[in-house]
Amino acid sequence: MRRVLSLALAFALSVAVARAQDSYKVEVLKEGPPAALAAAIKGTLASQGYRVLDGDGKPYAEFWLRTAVPASGAPAGPKGAVLFPVLAEGEVLGALRFAADGYDYRDQPIAAGVYTMRYGLEPINGDHLGVSPFRDFVLLVPAAADTALAPVSGEDLMKQSAQASGTNHPAVFMLLTAPSPASGAPTIVRDEEKDTWGVAVSLGLNISGQAGTTTLPIQLVIVGAAMP
């Protein structure tokens, strides 16, 4: 009987540890963007960022958003398979820093370091069927290889991002709409079916022809990979 209880207790503890390791939190990071970024890009980012912590409370990733991303118009919902048609492909959205080695949405290992985050669209070539019903992604580019603020589109962006993954494929995070309008505080979005964790935040937009800025609720899926 004691052996059965001991085994049951050991199992319960192992489950508790696994759940703790598989939980993530997000907090506001009151620290400016990394010095490794080019001045042209760093100057457009917010003065504070967000830190994602793993189940042990250790930093997993930190990211900073651009204060105002150029937009062609006011957000009005998806257009076909594109969630954010008002954004230009290749536009800088922010920067990210991995404290240790991390992984992208393709489960590719990404080395510790600083990366820019650019808005990208999944190519319509049949190579990525089933990865996501939407084409919107964030592509990582090593900070040292991304020194100009201007948008980078098409094949050039894919090649630059492949430097982050060290493969023939770009380093990508899925970009989704937030499940509800994001408030000033960041929140973690857990998708148990897909086994992913996203961060819901508000992205500032500078709409063409309009004064001031508006916000766009987004969800950056920062932990978890596409289902095989």
N, C-alpha and C positions, 0 to 999 in steps of 0.2 A: 504493500500500500504506500509506504514511504517512497519507494522507487517511482511508483506511478505519479505521486504528487510532485516529486522532484523533476521528473520528465515534463510534466505539465507546466511547472513553474519555469523551467528552462525554455520551453517552447514559447510561453507567453512573453518572457523577457526578450527572446530573439525577435519575436514579432514586433515588440515595442521598439527595440533598437532599429529594426529595419524601417519602421514607420518614421522614426525620428530622423534617420538619415535621408529619407525620401521626402522630407518636408522642407519648404523654402519660405523665406520671409523677405520682405523688402523694406528698406528704410531710406529716408532722405539723407543724402551725403552732403554735408556742409563743407564742401571742398571744391575748388575750381578744377577745370579741365586739366588733363596731364600736360606737362611741359613738352612731351615728345611730339605733340601735334604741331603742324605748321601754323604759323601765326595767322594766316589768312583764314584758316578753318577754326582755330581756337577762339578767335575773336568773335565768332558768331554764336558760340555756345553759352548756355546758362551758367551762372556763377556757382551753382550747386547741382549735384547730380543725384543718382539713386544707386544704392548698394543692395545686391541680392545676397542673402546669407543662406548657407546650407543648413541641414538639420543639426549640425554641431555648432552653429553660430559663427562659422568661419566665412569670410568673404569669398563668394564664388565669382561674381562679376560686378563691375561698376559701369554705369553709363551716364552720359550727359547729352541732353537734347539741345538742338538749335533753338534759339529764342523765337525765331520767326522764319519758317520755311516758305519760300515763294510758292504761291498757289494760283492757278489760272482762274479760279472762281470760288464761291462759297461751297462748302461741303454739301452735297445733295444725294448722298448714298452711292451705292455701287453702279457701275456701268458694265453690264455683262459679267465677266469673270474678274473684273478689276474693282476692288473695293474703294480705292482712293484715286479716281481719275483726275482729280484736280492737281495731283502732284506730278512733277516731271521726272521721267526715268533718269536715274543717275544723280539726283539732287542729294546734297548732304543733309542727313537728318540728325546726325550727332556723332558721338564717339563712344567707344567701349574699351574697357580695360579688364583683361583676365588676370587675376592675382596668381593663378596657377593654370596649368593646362586645362582647357575647356573643350566643349564640343558644339558643333553646329546642328542644324535641323536634319542634316544628312548623316549625323553621327560621325562626322569627320573630326579628328582631333585638331584643336586650334591651340597653338603655343601661347604661353603666357606673354602678355605684352599689350600694346595700345593699338587700336584699330579705328579707322573712321567707319561710319555707318552711312551707306547710301541706299536710296530707294531704288529697287529693281523690280522688273517684271519677268516672270517665268517665260522662257521662249516657247512659242507654239511650234514645237517640232516633234512631239510624240515621245521625247526622252523622259519626261517627268509626269506621265499620266498617273493619276491616283495619289500623287504626293499631297495635293491640296485642291479643293474646288476653286480656289482663287489664285490669281497670278502674283499677288503682292508679296514681296519679300524685302528684308534688309540684307544687303551684302556688305561683308566686312572687307576692308582693304588695309594692309599694314600702314601705320601712320607715316613711316619713312618713305613709302611709295606714293603717298597721296598728299600733294602739297598745294594744289590749286582748288579754289572753291567752286569753280564752274562745274556744271553737271557733266558727268561722263556716261555715255550711253552705249548700248549695244555690245558688240564684241569686245571693245576696249574695257568696259566695266567688268565683264566676265573674266577676262585675262588678269586684270589687276586683282580681283577678288580671289582668284585661284592661288595667288601668292600667299594668301592667309591660310589656306588649307594645305598647301604643298601638294596638291593633286591637279587633275585636269578639270576639276569642278570648282565653282566659286564656293566661298564660305557664306552660308545663308542662315537667317533666322526668319521664321514665318511672321508675317505682319497681319494682324486681324483688327477688326473693330472691337472696341471694349464692350463687354456684355451690358454695361450701363454707362451713362455719362460719367467720365472720370472726374472726381472732385480734385481739390488741390493736393490731396494725399494719394500717394501711389498705393495700389492694392495688388495682391497676388491672385491670379486666376488659375484655378486647378481644373484640368480636364482629365478626369480619371479614365475615361474611355480611351483617350489618345495617350495617356500617361505623360502629360506635359504640364509645365508651369509657365504662365505668362505674367507680365507686369502691365497693368492698366494704368496709363498716364495720359495727360493732356499734352498734345503737340501744338505749339503756337504756329499760326499761319499768317502770312502777309499776302493778302488777296490783291491781285493785280487791279489797279485802278481805284483801290479803296484805302482810306487812311486808317491807321491803327491796325490792330491784330485781332484775330479770333482764335478759337481753340478747336482742335479735332481730337476726340477720344480715340486712342489707339491701344492695341494690346501687342506687346513684343513678346513672342514665345521664346524664352531664353533658356529653358531647360526641357530636354526631351527631343526625340527624333521622330521622323516620319515612320509610320507603321510599314513593315516590309510587305 
